[in-house]
């Protein structure tokens, strides 16, 4: 049976660092980057990549619609 893992892509230039996505993530996948974007905001990034289940909670709470969530098929290691 195929397994899926989530992948979060953040448009760094549009993220204003509100941290709503970080708080909404049930798996604690997201964190704020120490880097800043062109507007001077710390942006969201995937920190615990292996924990993402692709639930899309982060994308639903983002007020600027700068988060896209994908489900990536993971092949069984059998």
C-alpha positions as MATLAB code, in Angstrom:
seq = 'XXXXXXXXXXXXXXXXXXXXXXXXXXXXXXXXXXXXXXXXXXXXXXXXXXXXXXXXXXXXXXXXXXXXXXXXXXXXXX';
ca = [
       0.000    0.000    0.000;
       1.316    3.418   -0.911;
       2.144    5.859    1.837;
       2.063    9.611    1.603;
       4.068   12.349    3.219;
       3.255   16.019    3.183;
       5.394   18.769    1.697;
       4.853   22.426    2.563;
       6.029   25.145    0.187;
       6.055   28.693    1.531;
       6.285   31.696   -0.777;
       8.949   33.441    1.270;
       8.449   36.843   -0.350;
       4.763   37.019    0.612;
       5.045   35.604    4.139;
       4.737   38.331    6.770;
       5.751   36.139    9.698;
       2.435   36.065   11.567;
       3.218   32.529   12.856;
      -0.400   31.357   12.503;
       0.752   28.367   10.462;
       3.325   27.404   13.100;
       0.619   27.374   15.779;
      -1.898   25.520   13.578;
       0.400   22.618   12.696;
      -0.587   19.551   14.753;
       2.732   17.826   14.000;
       4.976   20.816   14.853;
       6.538   20.742   11.387;
       6.839   24.476   10.803;
       9.103   27.057   12.430;
      10.172   30.602   11.728;
      13.321   30.995    9.677;
      16.228   32.943   11.153;
      16.542   34.563    7.706;
      14.360   37.474    6.585;
      12.622   38.080    3.275;
      12.900   41.192    1.094;
      10.389   43.010    3.324;
      12.317   42.262    6.512;
      10.003   39.565    7.902;
      11.069   36.186    9.250;
       9.193   33.654    7.141;
       7.827   30.214    7.879;
       9.762   27.101    6.860;
       9.600   23.334    7.264;
      11.752   22.330   10.209;
      10.674   18.744   10.907;
      10.135   17.572    7.317;
       9.672   13.923    8.236;
       6.700   14.722   10.513;
       4.485   16.388    7.891;
       1.271   14.461    7.184;
      -0.091   16.889    4.587;
      -3.143   17.865    6.649;
      -3.181   21.383    5.133;
      -3.942   23.095    8.468;
      -1.125   25.570    7.839;
      -2.432   26.529    4.414;
      -5.982   27.011    5.653;
      -5.014   29.510    8.361;
      -2.550   31.536    6.267;
      -4.120   34.994    5.784;
      -1.920   35.757    2.775;
      -2.358   32.427    0.954;
       1.383   31.984    0.634;
       1.436   28.306    1.654;
       0.916   25.368   -0.681;
       0.710   21.821    0.683;
       1.438   18.771   -1.434;
       1.144   15.089   -0.738;
       4.164   13.151   -1.936;
       4.007    9.414   -2.469;
       6.588    7.487   -0.460;
       7.510    4.067   -1.793;
       7.520    1.182    0.653;
      11.003    0.071    1.640;
      10.060   -3.621    1.380;
];
